[in-house]
Amino acid sequence: MYGSKRFPEAVTYNTGIFIFSCPDMNIVIKPVSAVILFFVCTMIFAQNGDAIKRKYTPADKFVEVINLINNYYTDTVNDEKLVEDAIRKVLEDLDPHSTYVPAKDVKRSEESLVGNFEGIGITFQILKDTVMVLEVIPGGPSEKVGLQAGDKIIKANDTLISGVKIDNEGVIKKLRGPKDTKVKILVLRKGERAPLEFTITRGKIPIYSITAYYMAAPEVGYIRLERFSATTMTEFFTALNKLQEQGMKDLIVDLQGNVGGYLYTAVDMCNQFLQEKELIVYTQGVHSPYYPYYSDGKGLMKNGKLVVMVDESSASAAEIFSGCMQDNDRGLVVGRRTFGKGLVQKPFTLSDGSQIKLTTAHYYTPSGRCIQKPYGQGNKEYRSDYQGRLMSGELYGVDTFHYPDSLLRYTKVGRKVYGGGGVMPDYFVPIDTSMNSPLFNLLVRSGVENRFCLEYVDKYRSELMAKYPNADTFFYRFEADTTLLAAYLAASVADSAIKLKPGINPQSFWQYFGAVQNDSIINFERDFTRSEKLIKARLKANIGRNLFDTGIWYRVINNSVNNVYAKALEVITNPRYFDQLKPKEDIKEKSSPSKPKRKVKVTTATKK
């Protein structure tokens, strides 16, 4: 077939050894060794044969389709979008966690795990078209030039960003930028007659993965971990050292809402709690051979009681940690069944800078369980798993989830654990909705709670800081009294979140009980009574966060309305809960103290 094709013009080949020409494939040979000619011709036909025999692959088909569309489709198409949509669909059909990230989004997508970004070092919120600084990150570029919490940014590089319609993304684009570049901002500050101008040199800004740590009880520390990032271990060592300086012996690790992160960080974290040569986790896949990770015995928390707090959003690396602690009988897990992600992704950067995060292996806890939940019914059902748990009553404590016996495994001391659907806690704590009410839901969803707390701190910052100079003082002394509640409800009326009966203008908190007239709030007094503790706790936590940092938010919420935290404290302060983690022989010896030996008179009858 290929040999019968005739070329329209002669082609001359110069091999460097000999010359021959092919006019219309009638080869004219100039004097040359027959052996060399035979060798070259053999090579040419061998190459043509390879081309003929080359298998037509699915990738060839895809390229062919794209070429057909480009050459014959009736309208103009966006090649890049077409290909990216196809890539997303392919990955989506593989599993729920293999994803595609466009080149322009790669850097942003990695910031939370890398542990830093480049910018000016503030957290902000847009309040009524005004960019308000909530927190100035310690040691960051903004702190160095004197920016303060409560400052209102009105211009960035001579561009107005307050009093105009701008969203968070728009502000970020103005304030962020490469390290060592400069941005000039103009701010309004309470007590200053004229706007203040600052020139800030952008730098590396940390994104902390540990958002709270404090002493929860005598000898009991608490650490909240949001994600397993590149900086987590440095943060963990800092928190651990400070807690140990305060007398910590036992630890609560809060992984509620922790969606995971780096595998190696989870391994490093587990290593801090285990003795030498204990299995932490192992990974395995079709193209990824069995790879185990073991502890080295050099951890800083090998002794002392441990409780891990989890919920339905704790996933991936958070499940590696909780599963490892459970399987090795190192600690007790408290909360609700975790998410169920047992897949490991590896990032692959494509030539254009875009990235594919491809599932390359499953991970298995020390007992040999893979906690990945099923995903064969498609991504939509997979993502709606939370709703399924809610509707079935599982989150409220109804026994609706059952593991098949085939997934049964055993911990070191023989406790039963299961794979295939998340880590089941040792002590279940139902989701608490007892304090929810139409009034509470309205106040939170309308945004009035957040706006009120921002404005309250902005108005009374000096007085509050004078009265509560640090987070500890605020935690123990601040109370959401009726004066604060009255101001809160007045703000709710001003924002139209709450409507009053005609002609009524409450002057005190108690007067609101008979004055509210909302379609969604049938009985204001009943709703407030039900939600009072939750409303007060969130007001205190929000005001504290705006005054200090996120750590005070969790401290207030945990001690006021977090029932998982309450159970964790109960467990860790009661040694008997931990008897189940010991070999049965140790428990028998401890629970059955040795009796004094009875003296036996030796007679001929007793001698054997």
C-alpha positions as CSV (number, residue, x, y, z in Angstrom):
1,M,0.0,0.0,0.0
2,Y,2.6,2.5,1.1
3,G,5.0,1.2,-1.6
4,S,2.6,2.0,-4.4
5,K,2.3,5.7,-3.5
6,R,4.1,8.0,-6.0
7,F,5.7,11.3,-4.9
8,P,5.0,14.4,-7.0
9,E,8.7,15.4,-7.2
10,A,12.1,13.8,-6.7
11,V,13.6,13.9,-3.2
12,T,17.3,13.7,-2.6
13,Y,18.7,12.2,0.6
14,N,22.2,13.0,1.8
15,T,23.2,10.6,4.5
16,G,26.7,11.8,4.9
17,I,27.9,8.5,3.5
18,F,26.3,8.3,0.1
19,I,23.7,10.1,-2.0
20,F,20.6,8.6,-3.7
21,S,17.6,10.2,-5.2
22,C,14.0,9.0,-5.6
23,P,12.3,10.6,-8.6
24,D,8.8,9.2,-8.5
25,M,10.1,6.5,-6.3
26,N,12.4,5.2,-9.1
27,I,15.5,5.1,-7.0
28,V,18.7,6.2,-8.8
29,I,21.8,5.0,-6.9
30,K,25.2,6.6,-7.1
31,P,28.2,4.4,-6.5
32,V,28.0,3.2,-2.9
33,S,28.6,0.1,-1.0
34,A,25.8,-2.4,-1.5
35,V,26.1,-3.5,2.2
36,I,25.6,0.1,3.4
37,L,22.6,0.6,1.0
38,F,21.0,-2.6,2.2
39,F,21.4,-1.5,5.9
40,V,19.9,2.0,5.3
41,C,16.9,0.6,3.3
42,T,16.3,-1.9,6.0
43,M,16.2,0.9,8.6
44,I,13.8,3.0,6.5
45,F,11.3,0.1,5.9
46,A,11.6,-0.9,9.6
47,Q,10.5,2.6,10.6
48,N,7.7,2.6,8.2
49,G,6.6,-0.8,9.5
50,D,6.6,0.5,13.1
51,A,4.4,3.4,12.0
52,I,2.0,1.0,10.3
53,K,1.9,-1.4,13.3
54,R,1.6,1.4,15.9
55,K,-1.6,0.9,18.0
56,Y,-4.4,3.5,17.7
57,T,-4.9,4.7,21.2
58,P,-7.8,6.5,23.0
59,A,-5.5,9.5,23.2
60,D,-5.2,9.5,19.4
61,K,-9.0,9.5,19.2
62,F,-9.3,12.5,21.4
63,V,-6.8,14.5,19.4
64,E,-8.6,13.4,16.2
65,V,-11.9,14.7,17.6
66,I,-10.4,18.0,18.6
67,N,-8.9,18.4,15.1
68,L,-12.3,17.6,13.5
69,I,-14.0,20.2,15.7
70,N,-11.4,22.8,14.9
71,N,-11.6,22.1,11.1
72,Y,-15.3,21.5,10.6
73,Y,-17.5,22.7,13.5
74,T,-19.9,25.4,12.5
75,D,-19.0,28.0,15.2
76,T,-15.9,29.2,16.8
77,V,-14.8,27.1,19.8
78,N,-12.5,27.8,22.7
79,D,-9.9,25.0,22.5
80,E,-8.6,25.6,26.0
81,K,-12.0,25.4,27.6
82,L,-13.0,22.4,25.5
83,V,-9.9,20.4,26.7
84,E,-10.1,21.5,30.3
85,D,-13.8,20.5,30.5
86,A,-12.8,17.1,29.0
87,I,-10.0,16.7,31.6
88,R,-12.3,17.5,34.4
89,K,-14.9,15.0,33.2
90,V,-12.3,12.3,32.9
91,L,-11.0,12.8,36.4
92,E,-14.5,13.1,37.8
93,D,-15.3,9.7,36.4
94,L,-12.2,8.2,38.1
95,D,-13.0,9.1,41.7
96,P,-14.3,12.1,43.7
97,H,-10.8,13.4,44.7
98,S,-8.8,13.4,41.5
99,T,-9.0,17.0,40.3
100,Y,-7.7,19.4,37.7
101,V,-6.4,22.9,38.6
102,P,-5.9,25.6,35.9
103,A,-2.5,27.2,35.8
104,K,-3.9,30.5,37.1
105,D,-5.3,28.9,40.2
106,V,-2.5,26.5,41.2
107,K,-0.6,29.0,43.5
108,R,-3.8,30.0,45.3
109,S,-4.9,26.4,45.7
110,E,-1.7,25.5,47.5
111,E,-1.4,28.4,49.8
112,S,-3.3,26.9,52.8
113,L,-1.1,23.7,52.7
114,V,2.2,25.4,51.8
115,G,1.5,27.6,54.9
116,N,2.0,31.1,53.5
117,F,1.1,33.6,50.8
118,E,2.5,36.9,49.6
119,G,0.8,40.0,50.7
120,I,0.6,42.7,53.4
121,G,-0.4,40.6,56.4
122,I,-3.9,41.5,57.5
123,T,-7.3,39.9,57.8
124,F,-10.2,42.1,56.8
125,Q,-13.9,42.3,56.3
126,I,-16.1,44.5,54.1
127,L,-18.6,46.2,56.3
128,K,-21.1,48.4,54.5
129,D,-18.8,49.1,51.6
130,T,-15.9,49.8,54.0
131,V,-12.7,47.6,54.1
132,M,-12.1,47.1,57.8
133,V,-8.9,45.6,59.3
134,L,-9.8,42.8,61.7
135,E,-6.4,41.6,62.6
136,V,-2.8,42.6,61.8
137,I,-0.7,39.4,61.6
138,P,2.2,39.6,64.2
139,G,5.5,40.1,62.5
140,G,4.0,40.9,59.1
141,P,4.6,43.9,56.9
142,S,1.5,45.8,58.1
143,E,2.5,45.5,61.7
144,K,5.9,46.8,60.9
145,V,4.6,50.1,59.5
146,G,2.0,50.6,62.3
147,L,-1.3,49.4,60.7
148,Q,-3.9,48.6,63.5
149,A,-7.0,46.5,63.9
150,G,-10.0,48.7,63.4
151,D,-8.3,50.8,60.6
152,K,-10.5,51.4,57.6
153,I,-8.7,51.1,54.2
154,I,-10.1,53.6,51.7
155,K,-7.5,53.5,49.0
156,A,-4.9,51.1,47.6
157,N,-2.3,52.6,45.2
158,D,-4.6,55.6,44.6
159,T,-7.6,53.4,43.7
160,L,-10.7,53.9,45.8
161,I,-11.7,50.6,47.5
162,S,-14.2,51.8,50.1
163,G,-17.5,53.4,49.4
164,V,-17.6,51.5,46.1
165,K,-19.0,48.1,45.2
166,I,-16.1,45.7,45.7
167,D,-16.0,42.1,46.9
168,N,-13.3,40.2,48.9
169,E,-11.6,39.0,45.7
170,G,-11.3,42.6,44.4
171,V,-9.7,43.7,47.7
172,I,-7.3,40.8,47.7
173,K,-6.1,41.6,44.1
174,K,-5.3,45.1,45.2
175,L,-3.5,44.2,48.4
176,R,-1.7,41.0,47.5
177,G,1.3,40.8,45.3
178,P,4.8,39.4,44.9
179,K,7.2,39.6,47.8
180,D,9.3,42.9,48.0
181,T,6.8,44.9,45.9
182,K,5.1,47.9,47.5
183,V,1.6,49.0,47.9
184,K,0.5,52.4,49.2
185,I,-2.7,52.5,51.2
186,L,-4.8,55.3,52.8
187,V,-6.7,54.5,56.0
188,L,-9.1,56.2,58.3
189,R,-8.4,55.7,62.0
190,K,-10.6,56.5,64.9
191,G,-9.2,59.5,66.8
192,E,-7.2,60.8,63.8
193,R,-8.6,63.9,62.1
194,A,-7.0,63.2,58.7
195,P,-6.4,59.9,56.8
196,L,-3.1,58.2,57.3
197,E,-0.9,57.0,54.5
198,F,1.2,53.8,54.7
199,T,3.6,52.3,52.2
200,I,3.8,48.6,52.8
201,T,6.4,46.3,51.4
202,R,4.7,42.9,50.7
203,G,6.2,39.8,52.2
204,K,5.6,36.1,53.0
205,I,2.5,35.9,55.3
206,P,2.0,32.7,57.4
207,I,-1.3,30.8,57.2
208,Y,-1.6,29.1,60.5
209,S,-2.9,25.5,60.7
210,I,-3.2,25.6,64.5
211,T,-5.9,28.1,65.3
212,A,-6.1,27.6,69.1
213,Y,-4.3,26.1,72.0
214,Y,-4.7,26.6,75.7
215,M,-5.0,24.7,79.0
216,A,-8.4,23.1,79.1
217,A,-8.1,21.9,82.7
218,P,-5.2,21.3,85.2
219,E,-2.6,19.2,83.4
220,V,-4.8,19.0,80.3
221,G,-3.9,20.9,77.1
222,Y,-6.0,21.5,74.0
223,I,-4.8,22.0,70.5
224,R,-7.1,22.8,67.5
225,L,-5.7,21.8,64.1
226,E,-7.4,23.1,61.0
227,R,-5.3,21.3,58.4
228,F,-2.1,19.2,58.0
229,S,0.1,21.7,56.2
230,A,3.8,22.2,55.6
231,T,4.2,24.4,58.7
232,T,2.0,22.3,61.0
233,M,4.8,20.5,62.9
234,T,6.6,23.8,63.6
235,E,3.4,25.2,65.0
236,F,2.7,22.0,66.9
237,F,6.1,22.0,68.7
238,T,5.5,25.7,69.6
239,A,2.1,25.0,71.1
240,L,3.3,21.8,72.8
241,N,6.2,23.5,74.5
242,K,4.1,26.4,75.8
243,L,1.4,24.0,77.1
244,Q,4.1,21.8,78.8
245,E,5.5,24.9,80.4
246,Q,2.1,25.4,82.0
247,G,2.1,21.9,83.4
248,M,0.4,19.9,80.6
249,K,0.6,16.1,80.8
250,D,-2.5,15.0,78.8
251,L,-3.7,16.4,75.5
252,I,-7.0,16.9,73.6
253,V,-6.4,17.2,69.8
254,D,-9.4,18.8,68.0
255,L,-9.7,17.7,64.4
256,Q,-13.4,18.7,64.0
257,G,-13.8,20.2,60.5
258,N,-10.2,19.3,59.6
259,V,-10.3,18.3,55.9
260,G,-6.8,16.8,55.7
261,G,-3.6,17.9,54.0
262,Y,-0.2,16.4,53.5
263,L,0.4,12.7,54.2
264,Y,3.9,13.3,55.5
265,T,2.6,15.8,58.0
266,A,0.0,13.4,59.3
267,V,2.8,10.8,59.6
268,D,5.1,13.2,61.5
269,M,2.2,14.1,63.8
270,C,1.4,10.5,64.6
271,N,5.1,9.9,65.3
272,Q,5.0,12.3,68.2
273,F,2.6,10.1,70.1
274,L,4.0,6.6,69.5
275,Q,6.7,4.3,70.8
276,E,9.5,3.0,68.5
277,K,8.7,0.8,65.5
278,E,4.9,1.2,65.6
279,L,3.1,1.1,62.3
280,I,1.5,4.5,61.5
281,V,0.0,4.0,58.1
282,Y,0.7,2.2,54.8
283,T,-0.1,3.1,51.2
284,Q,-0.7,0.8,48.2
285,G,-2.1,1.1,44.7
286,V,-1.8,-0.6,41.3
287,H,1.2,1.5,40.3
288,S,2.2,2.2,43.9
289,P,3.8,-0.7,45.8
290,Y,3.2,-1.3,49.4
291,Y,4.9,1.4,51.5
292,P,4.7,1.4,55.3
293,Y,5.5,4.3,57.7
294,Y,6.8,3.5,61.1
295,S,7.4,5.6,64.2
296,D,11.0,6.3,65.3
297,G,10.4,6.5,69.1
298,K,11.6,10.1,69.3
299,G,8.2,11.8,69.7
300,L,7.5,14.5,72.3
301,M,4.1,13.1,73.5
302,K,4.7,9.4,73.8
303,N,3.3,9.4,77.3
304,G,0.2,10.9,78.8
305,K,-3.5,10.5,77.9
306,L,-4.8,11.5,74.5
307,V,-8.3,12.3,73.2
308,V,-9.0,13.1,69.6
309,M,-12.1,15.1,68.7
310,V,-13.6,14.3,65.2
311,D,-16.8,14.9,63.3
312,E,-18.4,14.2,59.9
313,S,-16.1,16.8,58.2
314,S,-12.8,15.3,59.6
315,A,-11.2,13.8,56.5
316,S,-8.1,12.3,54.9
317,A,-5.0,13.2,57.0
318,A,-7.2,13.8,60.0
319,E,-8.5,10.2,59.6
320,I,-4.9,8.9,59.3
321,F,-4.1,10.5,62.6
322,S,-7.3,9.4,64.4
323,G,-7.2,5.9,62.9
324,C,-3.6,5.5,63.8
325,M,-4.2,6.5,67.4
326,Q,-7.2,4.2,67.6
327,D,-5.6,1.2,66.0
328,N,-2.4,1.5,68.2
329,D,-4.6,2.0,71.3
330,R,-2.7,5.2,71.9
331,G,-5.8,7.4,72.5
332,L,-9.5,7.6,72.5
333,V,-11.6,9.1,69.7
334,V,-14.6,11.2,70.6
335,G,-17.3,12.7,68.4
336,R,-19.0,11.4,65.2
337,R,-18.1,9.1,62.3
338,T,-15.5,10.9,60.1
339,F,-15.9,11.7,56.4
340,G,-14.4,8.5,54.9
341,K,-11.6,9.6,52.5
342,G,-8.9,6.9,52.2
343,L,-7.4,8.0,48.9
344,V,-3.9,9.5,48.4
345,Q,-3.4,12.2,45.7
346,K,-0.2,13.2,44.0
347,P,0.2,16.5,42.1
348,F,1.4,16.3,38.5
349,T,2.3,19.7,36.8
350,L,1.5,19.8,33.1
351,S,3.6,21.7,30.5
352,D,1.3,24.8,30.6
353,G,1.6,25.1,34.4
354,S,-1.8,23.6,35.2
355,Q,-1.9,20.7,37.6
356,I,-3.6,17.3,38.0
357,K,-4.0,16.0,41.5
358,L,-4.3,12.3,40.7
359,T,-5.3,9.5,43.1
360,T,-2.3,7.1,43.1
361,A,-2.9,4.9,46.1
362,H,-5.2,4.0,49.0
363,Y,-4.0,4.4,52.5
364,Y,-4.6,1.8,55.3
365,T,-4.5,2.3,59.0
366,P,-2.3,0.0,61.2
367,S,-5.0,-2.6,61.6
368,G,-5.3,-2.9,57.8
369,R,-8.5,-1.0,57.3
370,C,-9.1,1.4,54.4
371,I,-11.6,3.9,55.6
372,Q,-12.6,5.2,52.1
373,K,-16.4,5.2,51.8
374,P,-18.0,3.9,48.6
375,Y,-18.2,6.3,45.6
376,G,-19.6,4.0,42.9
377,Q,-22.9,5.9,42.7
378,G,-21.3,9.1,41.4
379,N,-20.0,12.4,42.8
380,K,-23.4,13.9,43.5
381,E,-24.4,11.1,45.9
382,Y,-20.9,11.1,47.4
383,R,-21.0,14.8,48.2
384,S,-24.5,14.6,49.6
385,D,-23.4,12.0,52.2
386,Y,-23.8,14.6,55.0
387,Q,-27.5,15.1,54.1
388,G,-27.9,11.3,54.1
389,R,-26.5,11.0,57.6
390,L,-28.7,13.9,58.8
391,M,-31.9,12.5,57.2
392,S,-31.3,9.0,58.5
393,G,-30.8,10.3,62.0
394,E,-27.2,9.0,62.3
395,L,-25.9,12.4,63.4
396,Y,-28.5,12.4,66.2
397,G,-27.5,9.0,67.6
398,V,-29.9,6.7,65.7
399,D,-28.1,3.5,65.0
400,T,-28.5,3.5,61.2
401,F,-25.0,2.9,59.9
402,H,-23.7,-0.7,60.0
403,Y,-20.3,-2.0,58.8
404,P,-20.2,-5.4,57.1
405,D,-18.4,-8.1,59.0
406,S,-15.9,-8.4,56.1
407,L,-14.5,-5.0,57.1
408,L,-13.9,-6.0,60.7
409,R,-10.3,-5.5,62.1
410,Y,-8.8,-5.4,65.5
411,T,-6.6,-3.0,67.4
412,K,-3.4,-4.0,69.2
413,V,-5.3,-5.0,72.4
414,G,-8.1,-6.6,70.5
415,R,-10.8,-3.9,70.3
416,K,-13.1,-4.1,67.2
417,V,-12.7,-1.5,64.5
418,Y,-14.1,-1.3,61.0
419,G,-13.0,0.1,57.6
420,G,-15.0,1.3,54.6
421,G,-16.8,4.4,55.8
422,G,-14.7,6.7,58.0
423,V,-13.4,6.3,61.6
424,M,-16.1,5.4,64.1
425,P,-15.3,7.2,67.4
426,D,-14.9,5.2,70.6
427,Y,-17.5,7.6,72.2
428,F,-20.2,8.9,70.0
429,V,-21.5,12.5,70.6
430,P,-24.7,13.5,68.7
431,I,-25.0,16.8,66.9
432,D,-26.6,19.3,69.2
433,T,-29.5,21.3,67.7
434,S,-31.3,21.8,71.0
435,M,-30.4,25.6,71.1
436,N,-31.4,26.3,67.6
437,S,-34.6,28.5,67.0
438,P,-36.1,30.6,64.2
439,L,-34.8,33.7,66.0
440,F,-31.2,32.4,66.2
441,N,-31.2,31.2,62.6
442,L,-32.5,34.6,61.4
443,L,-29.8,36.6,63.3
444,V,-26.9,34.5,62.0
445,R,-28.1,34.0,58.4
446,S,-28.9,37.7,58.0
447,G,-25.3,38.6,58.9
448,V,-26.4,41.0,61.6
449,E,-24.5,39.1,64.3
450,N,-21.2,39.5,62.5
451,R,-21.8,43.2,61.6
452,F,-22.9,44.1,65.1
453,C,-19.8,42.6,66.7
454,L,-17.5,44.4,64.2
455,E,-19.2,47.7,64.8
456,Y,-19.3,47.2,68.6
457,V,-15.5,46.5,68.8
458,D,-14.8,49.4,66.4
459,K,-16.8,51.8,68.6
460,Y,-15.6,50.6,72.0
461,R,-12.1,49.2,71.2
462,S,-10.2,51.5,73.6
463,E,-12.6,50.9,76.5
464,L,-12.6,47.1,75.9
465,M,-8.8,46.8,75.7
466,A,-8.4,48.9,78.9
467,K,-10.9,46.6,80.7
468,Y,-9.7,43.3,79.1
469,P,-6.0,43.7,78.3
470,N,-5.5,40.1,77.2
471,A,-7.5,37.1,76.0
472,D,-7.4,35.4,79.4
473,T,-8.9,38.4,81.2
474,F,-11.6,38.6,78.5
475,F,-12.4,34.9,78.7
476,Y,-12.9,35.0,82.5
477,R,-14.5,38.4,82.9
478,F,-16.5,39.4,79.8
479,E,-20.2,38.7,79.9
480,A,-22.9,39.3,77.3
481,D,-25.3,41.2,79.6
482,T,-28.7,42.6,78.9
483,T,-27.3,46.0,77.8
484,L,-25.3,44.2,75.1
485,L,-28.3,42.1,74.1
486,A,-30.5,45.2,73.8
487,A,-27.9,46.9,71.5
488,Y,-27.7,43.7,69.5
489,L,-31.5,43.5,69.0
490,A,-31.6,47.3,68.2
491,A,-29.0,46.6,65.4
492,S,-31.1,43.8,64.2
493,V,-34.1,46.1,63.9
494,A,-32.0,48.7,62.1
495,D,-30.8,46.0,59.6
496,S,-34.5,44.9,59.2
497,A,-33.6,41.4,60.3
498,I,-36.2,41.8,63.1
499,K,-39.5,43.8,62.7
500,L,-41.4,45.4,65.5
501,K,-45.1,46.0,66.0
502,P,-46.3,49.4,64.9
503,G,-45.7,52.2,67.3
504,I,-43.5,50.2,69.7
505,N,-39.9,51.4,70.4
506,P,-38.2,49.2,73.1
507,Q,-35.8,51.0,75.4
508,S,-34.5,47.9,77.2
509,F,-33.9,44.3,76.4
510,W,-36.9,43.0,78.2
511,Q,-39.3,45.2,76.3
512,Y,-38.5,43.2,73.1
513,F,-40.3,40.2,74.4
514,G,-43.7,41.6,73.4
515,A,-42.6,43.9,70.6
516,V,-41.3,41.6,67.9
517,Q,-43.5,40.9,64.9
518,N,-41.9,38.6,62.3
519,D,-43.5,36.0,60.1
520,S,-40.7,33.6,60.9
521,I,-40.6,34.4,64.7
522,I,-43.9,33.3,66.1
523,N,-42.9,33.5,69.8
524,F,-39.8,35.7,70.5
525,E,-39.7,34.9,74.2
526,R,-39.8,31.2,73.6
527,D,-37.1,31.4,70.9
528,F,-34.8,33.6,72.9
529,T,-35.1,31.3,76.0
530,R,-34.2,28.3,73.9
531,S,-31.2,30.0,72.2
532,E,-30.1,32.4,75.0
533,K,-26.9,30.4,75.9
534,L,-25.9,30.0,72.2
535,I,-26.6,33.7,71.3
536,K,-24.6,35.0,74.3
537,A,-21.7,32.6,73.6
538,R,-21.5,33.6,69.9
539,L,-21.6,37.3,70.8
540,K,-18.8,36.9,73.3
541,A,-16.7,34.7,70.9
542,N,-17.1,37.1,68.0
543,I,-16.2,40.2,70.1
544,G,-13.2,38.3,71.5
545,R,-12.1,37.3,68.0
546,N,-12.3,40.9,66.8
547,L,-10.3,42.1,69.8
548,F,-7.7,39.4,69.9
549,D,-7.6,36.4,67.6
550,T,-9.4,33.2,66.4
551,G,-8.1,31.3,69.5
552,I,-10.5,33.1,71.8
553,W,-13.4,32.2,69.6
554,Y,-12.8,28.4,70.0
555,R,-12.1,28.8,73.7
556,V,-15.4,30.5,74.4
557,I,-17.5,28.3,72.1
558,N,-15.9,25.1,73.4
559,N,-16.6,25.9,77.0
560,S,-20.1,27.2,76.4
561,V,-21.9,25.1,73.7
562,N,-19.6,22.4,72.2
563,N,-20.8,19.0,73.5
564,V,-18.0,17.1,71.8
565,Y,-15.5,19.2,73.8
566,A,-17.4,18.5,77.0
567,K,-17.3,14.8,76.4
568,A,-13.6,15.0,75.6
569,L,-12.9,16.7,78.9
570,E,-15.0,14.1,80.7
571,V,-13.0,11.3,79.1
572,I,-9.5,12.7,79.5
573,T,-10.0,13.6,83.2
574,N,-11.3,10.1,84.1
575,P,-8.5,7.5,84.0
576,R,-11.0,4.6,83.9
577,Y,-12.0,5.4,80.3
578,F,-8.4,4.5,79.3
579,D,-8.4,1.0,80.9
580,Q,-9.7,-0.4,77.6
581,L,-6.5,0.6,75.9
582,K,-4.4,-1.7,78.1
583,P,-3.8,-5.4,77.7
584,K,-6.3,-7.4,79.7
585,E,-3.6,-8.8,81.9
586,D,-2.6,-5.2,83.0
587,I,-6.2,-4.4,83.8
588,K,-6.7,-7.5,85.9
589,E,-3.5,-6.8,87.9
590,K,-4.6,-3.2,88.5
591,S,-8.2,-4.0,89.4
592,S,-7.3,-7.0,91.6
593,P,-4.8,-5.9,94.3
594,S,-2.8,-8.8,95.6
595,K,-4.1,-10.2,98.9
596,P,-1.8,-10.8,101.8
597,K,-0.6,-14.3,101.9
598,R,-2.3,-16.5,104.5
599,K,0.0,-18.3,106.8
600,V,-0.3,-22.1,106.4
601,K,0.7,-24.4,109.2
602,V,2.6,-27.2,107.6
603,T,1.5,-30.6,108.7
604,T,1.8,-34.0,107.2
605,A,-1.6,-33.6,105.6
606,T,-0.6,-30.4,103.8
607,K,2.7,-31.7,102.6
608,K,2.7,-32.9,99.0
